[in-house]
Every structure is written in structure tokens, then in C-alpha cells.
Amino acid sequence: MAVYRAPTGNSNLFLNSLDDSIKSIYRANLNLILCDDINFDYLTDNDRKRQPDSMLQTYNLTAIINFPTRSQGVSSTTIDNIFIDNLKFSKIYCFSPFQWSVRP
């Protein structure tokens, strides 16, 4: 599932709509991967990050991007993310375009 929230969009309306959308398709055997550009910075720990995390955790979805996805001048943010169920997808690796690694 891919989602987008405009930077000026209503956060609560977005989260409620996302929750309703996931709830309408969610089944225990569903292999859901959520790819998003929700404009909540995941490099900082604040309520704007905790709210979607809390809601997505009800579906066992966890953010896996831990590097900046946007850089502008001296500022970097992680406003694009991928959420997976770690119990179903244990071998997914995401790397910054500036880093690389070889996995056996």
C-alpha cells in the first residue's frame, strides 16, 4: 500500500483515514507493506512520529528506514518510510543510497 500526506495536510484526518483504509483490508494472513511519504520526520522523537507509530503498531507494522530520505542544505529528514510486519518479513534490508553492504 502506498500513501501520501501533503505537508500542509491535516495529520489527524490523515491518520484516521489511513487507519480506516488498513482496517478495511487487514486480515491475519495479509502480507502488508506500507510505503509512504507522510511528512512526519522519523529522525526525531516527537508526537508527530509517535501518533502514526502507535496506530500502525496495532497492525504490527514497524518503520524500517533509519537514514535521511530528504536533504536540503544542512537539514536532513526521514519523511519517507516503509513499514513492515517484522514477523512476516524478516529478511528485508533498506540502505541509504550513500551506503552499501553485501549480505549473504
CORSULGI-V537841 format. One record per backbone hydrogen bond with DSSP energy under -1.0 kcal/mol. NH is the residue of the N-H (numbers start at 1). CO is the residue of the C=O. Records with the same first field share a line. If there is no record, write none. Layout:
BEGIN
NH->CO / CO
END
This chain:
BEGIN
3->35
5->37
9->6
14->10
15->11
16->12
17->13
18->14
19->15
20->16
21->17
22->18
23->19
24->20
26->22
30->27
32->30
34->83
35->1
36->81
37->3
39->79
42->78
49->46
50->46
51->47
53->49
54->50
55->51
56->52
57->53
59->56
60->57
61->56
62->84
64->82
69->77
70->77
72->75
75->72
77->70
81->36
83->34
84->62
88->85
89->85
99->96
END
